[in-house]
Amino acid sequence: MTIVEEKPVIAAIVGLGWWGKKMASLVNAGGAEMNFVRAVDPNPEAKALAAELGLQFSHDLLETLADDTIEAVVLATPHSLHQEQIEQVVAAGKHVFCEKPLALTRQGAEKSVGLCRNAGLVLGMGHERRFEPPIAEILQFAAAGKLGRLLQIEANFSHDKFLGLDPSNWRLNADQAPAGGMTATGIHLTDLSVKLMGPARDVRVICENLASKIPQGDTMSAHIGFVNGGSAYISATLATPFVSRFAIYGTLGWIEVRDKAHVEAPDGWIVTEGWKDKPITVREVAPAEPVRDNLRAFARAVRGKSDYPITGEDMINNIALLEAIVRSAGTGAVETV
């Protein structure tokens, strides 16, 4: 019997900044079931990096979209550009993977999800936290009812990487990246929260500037209530050394996951568990590469081998919550989602 090797998804990456470089390097190192052949970036200096990665280079997205060999486009671009770029990619009949957040408003998220769905195209999202082995295990346990009735989430994803950025960087623009660290890190925590607890009902946020001149604030916490009951407390600070912790509490057990290093260079996880009528345990989970695994899941969905695990409903629920968080960061009041 002749075994036919399936060809990788041929893709272009838009944006070769910090995160775009990470994704391009991972994919073209192999194992992601996808292959980048082109790069798009308005910065002329990105041309050298594209050459280093063996990619054709262009300043113009539309030029790349005219390439019939490109099957999918990965957007590692500023948040405010996502909606327009997704429209352009879909109009060209190509699948799209978008870095988080998908949009800054529920309306924007609904439009992008609807465009891809109506065109029969896969929409992937840069929520690699779902692909971290201990987080994936939590999602499986919750879906199977192993944790019992879910009661509460506590989570913190913070770092001080942005303190050294040039003030002109878009990541330090309050219009592009509002509410402290929400769009940088907190959006991952709300994604997991709405996946586990369902749509959010309301949120109250405290967002302050305590240790820097970051325009959107450097210290943010949000207390979220859910339509189906339960709550989540999340924190996304931009002025403290790296910490990433996700804990979920149910009537039959609780699990806390701590990252040993930033996902940029993952070094494994420490998992603490408490199950009903059993002693508390602590174990270590070996390093994995969730960014690659997310892109791999996207490529498999493009090939029709499996459904992409982050649904359009998940994406819309998360951005609806983000929009309410941004409002509450400005008012300090409880805002309805």
N, C-alpha and C positions, 0 to 999 in steps of 0.2 A: 504494500500500500504506500502510495506517495503522500508524504506530508507536505502540505503547502504552508509555507511560513506567512503569517499575516503581516502585511506591511504596517509600519507605524503611522499614526495620524500626522500628516504634514502640516506644520503650524508656523505662525509668525508671532513674535512677541512685540508688544508695543510698550516701550518704556524700559530703558536699560539702566535705571538707577539702582539703589541699594537692593531692593527686593526683586526687580526684574533680573538683575545679574544673578541672584541666588537661584531663581527658577530656571533661567536659561542654562546655567552651569549644571544643575541637577539633571535636567531633561536630556541634554546632549551628552551627558556622561553615560547615558544608557539606563534602561530599566523602567522608563516611564511610559512605554508604549506610544510615545509621541516623539517627534523630531522637529526641532526648530530649524528652519532654513532661512528665515528672513527676520530682520529687526527693524523697528521704526522708532525714531527718537528725534525730537527737534534740536537736541544739543549736538553740535558738530563733533564734540569730543567723544561722543558715544561710538563714533565710527570705528575708532581703534579697538574698542572692546568687542564690537561686532566682528571685526576681522579676526581677533584673537579667538572668538568662539566659532569661527568658520561660517558666519552668517552674512548673507547679502544685506546691505544697509540702505535705508531710505529715510528721508525726513517727512515723508508724506504717507499717511495711512491709506488714502484712496488709491495711491499707486500700488501699494501692496495688495489691496483688496481686488485689484484688477488681475492679479496673478491667479489663473485658474487652477494651479497646482496646490494652492493653499486651501486646506480643508477647515482649519480652525484658527482663531486668533485669541491670544492671551493678553489681557489688558492689565498692565502694571503701571497705571497712570493716576494722576490726581483725581480725587473723588468727584469733583465737579464736572469732569469730562466724561464720566462713565455713560451717562444716559445717551448723549449724542453719539459717542463712539459705538455703543451697542446698536443703535439705530443704523449706523453706517455698515457695521459688520453683518447684521441681519439682512439688510437690503442687498448685500453682496452674496447672500445665501450661504454664509459660513457659520459654523458653530463658534460660541464665544465663552471664554472663561474670564471672569472679572475678579480682580482683587477687591477686597472688602474696603468700605461698605459698597453694596450694590448701588445705592442712591442715598440721598440725604432726606428724602420725603417718601411717605407711603405711596403717593401718586406716582412718583418716579419709578419706584420699585414695581408697582403694578404694571406700568407701561412696558418696562423692560421684560418682565416675566411674560406678559401677554404677547409681545412681539415674537419672542423665541418660541413660545408654545404654539402660536398660530402658524408659524413658519415651519414647524416640525424640527426645530434646531435645539441642540443641547445647550443649556446655560449652566456653566460651572461657577462656583464661588470659592474665593480664597479663605475658606474657614478650615484651615488644616488642623485645628485643635480636635475636630471630630475624628481625625485619623491617627491621633496619638493612641497607642495601644490601651493604656488604662482608661482613657476617656471613651474610646470605642466600647470597652467592656462595660462601663457605666451605662451607656446608651442601650446596650443589649440587655443588661440586668433590669433596667427600668422598663423596657418594652415587654419583658417576660414576667413582670410583676415580682421579681425577686426581692426588690427593696421595699415592697409593700406600698402603702399610700405615701406618695412623695409629699414632704412637708415644707422643706426649706432648702435654699441654696445659699452658700457663702462662697464668694470668689474674689480674687485679687490678681490682676495682671498688670504689673507696673515695671517701669524702668526709667533710667535717666539718660538714654541714648540721645535724646533730642537737645539736651542742654548745650551741646557743642555745635549745633547746626548754625549756619549763617542765618541771620534774621530774615533774609529774603526767601528762604526755603518755604515751599508751599505747605509743608507740614506744620509750619508755625503761623499759618494764616487762619485766623479765627473763623472766617467764612468757609474756608475749605475743610478745616478740621476742628469743628466746634466741640465745646464741652470737655475741656481737659484732654485726657487720654482716651476718650470714648472711641473715636474713629481709628485710633492706632492699635489699641489693645482691648478696650472694654467691649467692642462690638463682637469679639469672639465669645465673651462671657454671656452676653445677651442672646447670641445665637444658640448656645447650649441651653440657656435658661428657657427660651420659648420652645425649644425642641422637647425638653423634658417636662415642662410645666404647662405648656399650651400658651395661647395668646395672653399677652399682658393686659391688665385692666387699667392700672394707673401707676404713677411713679413720682417720687419726690427726690430731688437731687440737691446736693450741696457741692458747688464748684467754686474753688477759691484759688487765688494766686498767693502762695505762702513762701516760696523759696526761689522764684525766678521772675523773668520778665516775659514768659511765654504768654502771648495775647489771649489764648483761649483758656488760661488757667492751668495750674500744674497739679492740683489736688482735687479729685472728683470722686464722690461716692453716690450711689443710687439705691433707693429702697423701692422694690417693685412688688406690686400685688398682681395676682393672676385671676383671670376670669373664672377658672375652675378651683380657685382657692390656693393657698400657699403663697410663699413670698421668696424673694431673692435679694440679697445684699451684695452689690458688686462695687469694686473700687478699681480705678484706673489712674494711677499717679504717674506724673512725668518728671518727678524730682527725687526719686529714691532708687537705690540700687535694685537690680533685677529681682523680682519675685513673681512667681506664678503659682497660684493655689486655687484648686477647685474642689469644693466639698458639697456633697448632697446628702440629705437626711431623710430617711423614710421610716415607717413604723416597724419594718423588719430588719433594717440595717442602715449603716451610713458608710460612706467612702470619701476619703480625702486624698487628692492627688497633688503632689508638689513636683514641679519641674526642677531638675538639677541645673539646667542651663536654658538660655533662650533658644527658641526653635530655629533661629538662624544657624546654630551649631548644636543640635540636640545632644544631650549627654545622659538621657534616661530619666526615670521618674521614681519617686518614693511614694508608695501607696500605703495608707493606713486604713484599716477596716474594722468596723465594729458591728457584729451580727448578733441578733437576739439570742440570748442564753449562751453566747460563746465569748471567749476572751478576745481582747483587741489584738490585732496582728499588724506587723509592719513588714513590708517586702519591697525589694527594688526591682524595677523593670528595666531591661536593657535598652540602650538607645535605638531609635528607629528614625525614619525620615518621612514625617507626615506630609510635608510639602510635596514631595515626590509622589506619595501614595494618593494624595488628593488629585493631582494631575493624571495619575494612572487611572483612577476611577472615572475621571472626565473622558479620557481617551477610550476607555471601554464602553462608555455610554455612547460616544460618537460612533463607535463600530457596531452598536446595537447588541453588545454582549451582556449588558446589565443596565438597569436603571441607575441614573445618577442619584446618590443617596440624599443630597440636600434638595428638598422639593421647592417648587415655586412658592407654595404656601408658607414654608419655613422662612424663605427669604423676605416675603412681604411682611410677615409677623415681626421679624427682627427689625426691619427698617421702620415700621410703624412705631415700635418701641423706641428706636433711636430718635425719631422725630420728637416724641414726647419728652425724652431725656434732654434734648437740646432746649426745648421750651422751658422745662423745669430748671435747667441750669441758669437760665436768664431770670426767671421769676422767683425761684426758691419755693414755689408753691407746688402742691400736689396737682399733677397734670394728667388728664384722662388720655388713654391711648386711643 
